[in-house]
Amino acid sequence: MREIVTAQSALRENSVLFKSCIRCSGDRQIRRDFEGFYISCLACGHISYPEVHTEEVARLLEWKTAS
């Protein structure tokens, strides 16, 4: 299951999403590493990878298609 997180939704890195885990209904946190954003459950450790739409991602995609 893919989630879509937009810059307009005001979700930032380290934001907590209360009672939103699909496996255990626990709290999840938005995190970021070198590969991009991911959302991990603080209780069971379940990880999901959202599609993030920001200006940075749009710029990288334009550069990639132009190459």
Biopython code that builds the backbone (N, CA, C, O; Angstrom):
import numpy as np
from Bio.PDB.StructureBuilder import StructureBuilder

atoms = [
    (1, "MET", "N", (0.838, -1.180, 0.000)),
    (1, "MET", "CA", (0.000, 0.000, 0.000)),
    (1, "MET", "C", (0.879, 1.239, 0.000)),
    (1, "MET", "O", (1.741, 1.389, 0.866)),
    (2, "ARG", "N", (0.673, 2.114, -0.950)),
    (2, "ARG", "CA", (1.468, 3.327, -1.058)),
    (2, "ARG", "C", (0.666, 4.500, -0.538)),
    (2, "ARG", "O", (-0.533, 4.609, -0.796)),
    (3, "GLU", "N", (1.317, 5.356, 0.178)),
    (3, "GLU", "CA", (0.666, 6.545, 0.696)),
    (3, "GLU", "C", (1.217, 7.744, -0.049)),
    (3, "GLU", "O", (2.357, 7.729, -0.511)),
    (4, "ILE", "N", (0.412, 8.771, -0.162)),
    (4, "ILE", "CA", (0.853, 9.989, -0.826)),
    (4, "ILE", "C", (0.911, 11.107, 0.204)),
    (4, "ILE", "O", (-0.091, 11.430, 0.842)),
    (5, "VAL", "N", (2.078, 11.687, 0.357)),
    (5, "VAL", "CA", (2.265, 12.799, 1.275)),
    (5, "VAL", "C", (2.648, 14.003, 0.439)),
    (5, "VAL", "O", (3.622, 13.951, -0.312)),
    (6, "THR", "N", (1.902, 15.076, 0.557)),
    (6, "THR", "CA", (2.200, 16.287, -0.191)),
    (6, "THR", "C", (2.783, 17.341, 0.729)),
    (6, "THR", "O", (2.587, 17.291, 1.943)),
    (7, "ALA", "N", (3.492, 18.284, 0.160)),
    (7, "ALA", "CA", (4.060, 19.370, 0.947)),
    (7, "ALA", "C", (2.957, 20.233, 1.540)),
    (7, "ALA", "O", (3.159, 20.858, 2.581)),
    (8, "GLN", "N", (1.798, 20.279, 0.899)),
    (8, "GLN", "CA", (0.700, 21.102, 1.382)),
    (8, "GLN", "C", (0.018, 20.499, 2.597)),
    (8, "GLN", "O", (-0.713, 21.204, 3.293)),
    (9, "SER", "N", (0.228, 19.235, 2.872)),
    (9, "SER", "CA", (-0.446, 18.605, 4.007)),
    (9, "SER", "C", (0.220, 18.951, 5.333)),
    (9, "SER", "O", (-0.230, 18.499, 6.386)),
    (10, "ALA", "N", (1.277, 19.742, 5.295)),
    (10, "ALA", "CA", (1.977, 20.239, 6.487)),
    (10, "ALA", "C", (2.595, 19.118, 7.322)),
    (10, "ALA", "O", (2.813, 19.295, 8.520)),
    (11, "LEU", "N", (2.876, 17.982, 6.715)),
    (11, "LEU", "CA", (3.570, 16.919, 7.420)),
    (11, "LEU", "C", (5.062, 17.133, 7.243)),
    (11, "LEU", "O", (5.550, 17.284, 6.123)),
    (12, "ARG", "N", (5.769, 17.146, 8.337)),
    (12, "ARG", "CA", (7.199, 17.367, 8.285)),
    (12, "ARG", "C", (7.940, 16.169, 8.872)),
    (12, "ARG", "O", (7.342, 15.302, 9.511)),
    (13, "GLU", "N", (9.213, 16.139, 8.651)),
    (13, "GLU", "CA", (10.036, 15.080, 9.215)),
    (13, "GLU", "C", (9.874, 15.071, 10.728)),
    (13, "GLU", "O", (9.822, 16.130, 11.353)),
    (14, "ASN", "N", (9.795, 13.899, 11.314)),
    (14, "ASN", "CA", (9.612, 13.658, 12.741)),
    (14, "ASN", "C", (8.207, 13.984, 13.242)),
    (14, "ASN", "O", (7.988, 14.006, 14.453)),
    (15, "SER", "N", (7.260, 14.234, 12.356)),
    (15, "SER", "CA", (5.869, 14.397, 12.770)),
    (15, "SER", "C", (5.333, 13.037, 13.201)),
    (15, "SER", "O", (5.742, 12.009, 12.661)),
    (16, "VAL", "N", (4.426, 13.025, 14.164)),
    (16, "VAL", "CA", (3.843, 11.785, 14.650)),
    (16, "VAL", "C", (2.411, 11.686, 14.152)),
    (16, "VAL", "O", (1.629, 12.627, 14.287)),
    (17, "LEU", "N", (2.074, 10.543, 13.576)),
    (17, "LEU", "CA", (0.717, 10.261, 13.117)),
    (17, "LEU", "C", (0.096, 9.306, 14.128)),
    (17, "LEU", "O", (0.428, 8.120, 14.146)),
    (18, "PHE", "N", (-0.790, 9.804, 14.959)),
    (18, "PHE", "CA", (-1.350, 9.015, 16.049)),
    (18, "PHE", "C", (-2.329, 7.958, 15.550)),
    (18, "PHE", "O", (-3.164, 8.226, 14.687)),
    (19, "LYS", "N", (-2.215, 6.753, 16.106)),
    (19, "LYS", "CA", (-3.135, 5.630, 15.852)),
    (19, "LYS", "C", (-3.348, 5.367, 14.362)),
    (19, "LYS", "O", (-4.486, 5.179, 13.933)),
    (20, "SER", "N", (-2.285, 5.349, 13.570)),
    (20, "SER", "CA", (-2.440, 5.214, 12.126)),
    (20, "SER", "C", (-1.781, 3.974, 11.527)),
    (20, "SER", "O", (-1.843, 3.786, 10.312)),
    (21, "CYS", "N", (-1.159, 3.129, 12.329)),
    (21, "CYS", "CA", (-0.501, 1.937, 11.796)),
    (21, "CYS", "C", (-1.545, 0.913, 11.362)),
    (21, "CYS", "O", (-2.508, 0.659, 12.085)),
    (22, "ILE", "N", (-1.354, 0.324, 10.177)),
    (22, "ILE", "CA", (-2.313, -0.650, 9.679)),
    (22, "ILE", "C", (-2.153, -2.004, 10.375)),
    (22, "ILE", "O", (-3.100, -2.788, 10.427)),
    (23, "ARG", "N", (-0.985, -2.278, 10.897)),
    (23, "ARG", "CA", (-0.763, -3.575, 11.550)),
    (23, "ARG", "C", (-1.220, -3.596, 13.007)),
    (23, "ARG", "O", (-1.885, -4.541, 13.431)),
    (24, "CYS", "N", (-0.869, -2.558, 13.784)),
    (24, "CYS", "CA", (-1.140, -2.612, 15.228)),
    (24, "CYS", "C", (-1.933, -1.422, 15.754)),
    (24, "CYS", "O", (-2.196, -1.342, 16.954)),
    (25, "SER", "N", (-2.316, -0.501, 14.883)),
    (25, "SER", "CA", (-3.029, 0.736, 15.256)),
    (25, "SER", "C", (-2.207, 1.601, 16.201)),
    (25, "SER", "O", (-2.760, 2.342, 17.013)),
    (26, "GLY", "N", (-0.891, 1.505, 16.092)),
    (26, "GLY", "CA", (-0.003, 2.311, 16.919)),
    (26, "GLY", "C", (0.317, 3.644, 16.266)),
    (26, "GLY", "O", (-0.161, 3.946, 15.172)),
    (27, "ASP", "N", (1.124, 4.426, 16.943)),
    (27, "ASP", "CA", (1.550, 5.727, 16.444)),
    (27, "ASP", "C", (2.715, 5.544, 15.476)),
    (27, "ASP", "O", (3.583, 4.696, 15.684)),
    (28, "ARG", "N", (2.722, 6.355, 14.409)),
    (28, "ARG", "CA", (3.801, 6.287, 13.425)),
    (28, "ARG", "C", (4.504, 7.632, 13.338)),
    (28, "ARG", "O", (3.933, 8.668, 13.680)),
    (29, "GLN", "N", (5.754, 7.605, 12.875)),
    (29, "GLN", "CA", (6.557, 8.808, 12.750)),
    (29, "GLN", "C", (7.122, 8.914, 11.338)),
    (29, "GLN", "O", (7.576, 7.921, 10.768)),
    (30, "ILE", "N", (7.094, 10.118, 10.779)),
    (30, "ILE", "CA", (7.670, 10.369, 9.460)),
    (30, "ILE", "C", (9.155, 10.626, 9.646)),
    (30, "ILE", "O", (9.559, 11.465, 10.452)),
    (31, "ARG", "N", (9.964, 9.891, 8.887)),
    (31, "ARG", "CA", (11.414, 10.023, 8.977)),
    (31, "ARG", "C", (11.994, 10.174, 7.582)),
    (31, "ARG", "O", (11.311, 9.932, 6.586)),
    (32, "ARG", "N", (13.265, 10.577, 7.515)),
    (32, "ARG", "CA", (13.942, 10.764, 6.232)),
    (32, "ARG", "C", (15.387, 10.303, 6.359)),
    (32, "ARG", "O", (16.051, 10.548, 7.366)),
    (33, "ASP", "N", (15.862, 9.620, 5.302)),
    (33, "ASP", "CA", (17.267, 9.240, 5.234)),
    (33, "ASP", "C", (17.791, 9.605, 3.853)),
    (33, "ASP", "O", (17.179, 10.412, 3.153)),
    (34, "PHE", "N", (18.912, 9.023, 3.453)),
    (34, "PHE", "CA", (19.504, 9.369, 2.163)),
    (34, "PHE", "C", (18.632, 8.964, 0.980)),
    (34, "PHE", "O", (18.699, 9.586, -0.080)),
    (35, "GLU", "N", (17.824, 7.939, 1.148)),
    (35, "GLU", "CA", (16.964, 7.452, 0.068)),
    (35, "GLU", "C", (15.663, 8.228, -0.058)),
    (35, "GLU", "O", (15.033, 8.191, -1.115)),
    (36, "GLY", "N", (15.246, 8.927, 0.984)),
    (36, "GLY", "CA", (14.000, 9.684, 0.950)),
    (36, "GLY", "C", (13.197, 9.495, 2.224)),
    (36, "GLY", "O", (13.734, 9.110, 3.262)),
    (37, "PHE", "N", (11.906, 9.770, 2.132)),
    (37, "PHE", "CA", (11.024, 9.695, 3.296)),
    (37, "PHE", "C", (10.506, 8.278, 3.514)),
    (37, "PHE", "O", (10.345, 7.511, 2.564)),
    (38, "TYR", "N", (10.252, 7.945, 4.756)),
    (38, "TYR", "CA", (9.562, 6.710, 5.111)),
    (38, "TYR", "C", (8.795, 6.946, 6.403)),
    (38, "TYR", "O", (9.115, 7.854, 7.170)),
    (39, "ILE", "N", (7.783, 6.123, 6.638)),
    (39, "ILE", "CA", (6.957, 6.241, 7.837)),
    (39, "ILE", "C", (7.093, 4.942, 8.610)),
    (39, "ILE", "O", (6.811, 3.865, 8.084)),
    (40, "SER", "N", (7.525, 5.045, 9.862)),
    (40, "SER", "CA", (7.714, 3.826, 10.656)),
    (40, "SER", "C", (6.847, 3.874, 11.909)),
    (40, "SER", "O", (6.637, 4.930, 12.506)),
    (41, "CYS", "N", (6.353, 2.701, 12.287)),
    (41, "CYS", "CA", (5.524, 2.567, 13.481)),
    (41, "CYS", "C", (6.434, 2.544, 14.703)),
    (41, "CYS", "O", (7.453, 1.854, 14.714)),
    (42, "LEU", "N", (6.065, 3.293, 15.716)),
    (42, "LEU", "CA", (6.866, 3.340, 16.932)),
    (42, "LEU", "C", (6.652, 2.103, 17.800)),
    (42, "LEU", "O", (7.487, 1.798, 18.651)),
    (43, "ALA", "N", (5.546, 1.387, 17.598)),
    (43, "ALA", "CA", (5.243, 0.215, 18.421)),
    (43, "ALA", "C", (5.759, -1.091, 17.798)),
    (43, "ALA", "O", (6.474, -1.846, 18.456)),
    (44, "CYS", "N", (5.400, -1.361, 16.535)),
    (44, "CYS", "CA", (5.741, -2.658, 15.934)),
    (44, "CYS", "C", (6.870, -2.579, 14.913)),
    (44, "CYS", "O", (7.405, -3.614, 14.514)),
    (45, "GLY", "N", (7.248, -1.370, 14.478)),
    (45, "GLY", "CA", (8.352, -1.224, 13.540)),
    (45, "GLY", "C", (7.973, -1.334, 12.075)),
    (45, "GLY", "O", (8.855, -1.310, 11.217)),
    (46, "HIS", "N", (6.676, -1.457, 11.757)),
    (46, "HIS", "CA", (6.229, -1.555, 10.362)),
    (46, "HIS", "C", (6.634, -0.281, 9.607)),
    (46, "HIS", "O", (6.451, 0.828, 10.110)),
    (47, "ILE", "N", (7.179, -0.447, 8.404)),
    (47, "ILE", "CA", (7.650, 0.693, 7.604)),
    (47, "ILE", "C", (6.875, 0.755, 6.302)),
    (47, "ILE", "O", (6.651, -0.267, 5.653)),
    (48, "SER", "N", (6.466, 1.963, 5.922)),
    (48, "SER", "CA", (5.847, 2.186, 4.615)),
    (48, "SER", "C", (6.576, 3.345, 3.953)),
    (48, "SER", "O", (7.129, 4.218, 4.622)),
    (49, "TYR", "N", (6.564, 3.336, 2.631)),
    (49, "TYR", "CA", (7.274, 4.338, 1.854)),
    (49, "TYR", "C", (6.270, 5.193, 1.088)),
    (49, "TYR", "O", (5.700, 4.729, 0.100)),
    (50, "PRO", "N", (6.042, 6.428, 1.521)),
    (50, "PRO", "CA", (5.054, 7.277, 0.856)),
    (50, "PRO", "C", (5.615, 7.895, -0.415)),
    (50, "PRO", "O", (6.830, 8.016, -0.574)),
    (51, "GLU", "N", (4.729, 8.283, -1.313)),
    (51, "GLU", "CA", (5.110, 9.084, -2.466)),
    (51, "GLU", "C", (5.070, 10.538, -2.011)),
    (51, "GLU", "O", (4.026, 11.025, -1.577)),
    (52, "VAL", "N", (6.185, 11.222, -2.107)),
    (52, "VAL", "CA", (6.272, 12.592, -1.624)),
    (52, "VAL", "C", (6.359, 13.517, -2.816)),
    (52, "VAL", "O", (7.245, 13.374, -3.659)),
    (53, "HIS", "N", (5.444, 14.466, -2.891)),
    (53, "HIS", "CA", (5.420, 15.429, -3.982)),
    (53, "HIS", "C", (5.850, 16.791, -3.455)),
    (53, "HIS", "O", (5.074, 17.477, -2.789)),
    (54, "THR", "N", (7.084, 17.183, -3.749)),
    (54, "THR", "CA", (7.605, 18.491, -3.365)),
    (54, "THR", "C", (8.258, 19.122, -4.577)),
    (54, "THR", "O", (8.412, 18.480, -5.617)),
    (55, "GLU", "N", (8.639, 20.371, -4.442)),
    (55, "GLU", "CA", (9.335, 21.044, -5.541)),
    (55, "GLU", "C", (10.675, 20.372, -5.816)),
    (55, "GLU", "O", (11.108, 20.294, -6.966)),
    (56, "GLU", "N", (11.336, 19.884, -4.762)),
    (56, "GLU", "CA", (12.629, 19.221, -4.925)),
    (56, "GLU", "C", (12.501, 17.967, -5.783)),
    (56, "GLU", "O", (13.320, 17.739, -6.674)),
    (57, "VAL", "N", (11.490, 17.162, -5.524)),
    (57, "VAL", "CA", (11.271, 15.936, -6.296)),
    (57, "VAL", "C", (10.916, 16.275, -7.736)),
    (57, "VAL", "O", (11.407, 15.623, -8.659)),
    (58, "ALA", "N", (10.078, 17.276, -7.946)),
    (58, "ALA", "CA", (9.697, 17.672, -9.296)),
    (58, "ALA", "C", (10.915, 18.148, -10.086)),
    (58, "ALA", "O", (11.046, 17.835, -11.270)),
    (59, "ARG", "N", (11.795, 18.894, -9.447)),
    (59, "ARG", "CA", (13.008, 19.383, -10.111)),
    (59, "ARG", "C", (13.932, 18.227, -10.491)),
    (59, "ARG", "O", (14.504, 18.221, -11.581)),
    (60, "LEU", "N", (14.078, 17.253, -9.598)),
    (60, "LEU", "CA", (14.920, 16.091, -9.901)),
    (60, "LEU", "C", (14.352, 15.259, -11.047)),
    (60, "LEU", "O", (15.101, 14.760, -11.887)),
    (61, "LEU", "N", (13.029, 15.111, -11.079)),
    (61, "LEU", "CA", (12.415, 14.350, -12.171)),
    (61, "LEU", "C", (12.583, 15.056, -13.506)),
    (61, "LEU", "O", (12.814, 14.403, -14.523)),
    (62, "GLU", "N", (12.471, 16.382, -13.519)),
    (62, "GLU", "CA", (12.681, 17.135, -14.759)),
    (62, "GLU", "C", (14.118, 16.971, -15.240)),
    (62, "GLU", "O", (14.357, 16.799, -16.435)),
    (63, "TRP", "N", (15.073, 17.024, -14.318)),
    (63, "TRP", "CA", (16.478, 16.875, -14.682)),
    (63, "TRP", "C", (16.747, 15.470, -15.217)),
    (63, "TRP", "O", (17.508, 15.294, -16.169)),
    (64, "LYS", "N", (16.120, 14.482, -14.600)),
    (64, "LYS", "CA", (16.322, 13.099, -15.013)),
    (64, "LYS", "C", (15.781, 12.849, -16.416)),
    (64, "LYS", "O", (16.426, 12.160, -17.205)),
    (65, "THR", "N", (14.601, 13.399, -16.746)),
    (65, "THR", "CA", (14.023, 13.191, -18.071)),
    (65, "THR", "C", (14.750, 13.995, -19.128)),
    (65, "THR", "O", (14.747, 13.610, -20.297)),
    (66, "ALA", "N", (15.375, 15.109, -18.750)),
    (66, "ALA", "CA", (16.100, 15.914, -19.712)),
    (66, "ALA", "C", (17.436, 15.287, -20.092)),
    (66, "ALA", "O", (17.974, 15.577, -21.160)),
    (67, "SER", "N", (17.973, 14.435, -19.231)),
    (67, "SER", "CA", (19.276, 13.814, -19.488)),
    (67, "SER", "C", (19.200, 12.737, -20.530)),
    (67, "SER", "O", (20.215, 12.121, -20.856)),
]
sb = StructureBuilder()
sb.init_structure("model")
sb.init_model(0)
sb.init_chain("A")
sb.init_seg("    ")
for serial, (resi, resn, name, xyz) in enumerate(atoms, 1):
    if name == "N":
        sb.init_residue(resn, " ", resi, " ")
    sb.init_atom(name, np.array(xyz, "f"), 0.0, 1.0, " ", f" {name:<3s}", serial, name[0])
structure = sb.get_structure()
